[in-house]
Amino acid sequence: MTQNQQVARKPATPGPFSRWIQRKMNTRMNRKIRRGRGTFMGTVPVTPHRLDGADREQAWRRIVAAQPRYGTYQSKSDREYPVIRLTPR
């Protein structure tokens, strides 16, 4: 492939740069929250809780209802995406 050729991608699919930014920002936020310095929505300190079982399923249904593309992402993966509940400290 030459420098001027572009790889076609499906509509609404983030490109390589966008995916790179998303990974960097997610990593940064995860690190901050795990070290106890994370905040959500600016001023609110939070504690993460991974949901399992019925709690996860209920939350996942609400997430997919609000953002159907997450269901699409999940259907393309072999692993189950974690669902994390952030609660104020």
Summary of the structure (lengths in Angstrom):
residues: 89
radius of gyration: 16.6
end to end distance: 51.6
largest distance: 52.5
contacts: 155
relative contact order: 0.13
helix: 46%
strand: 18%
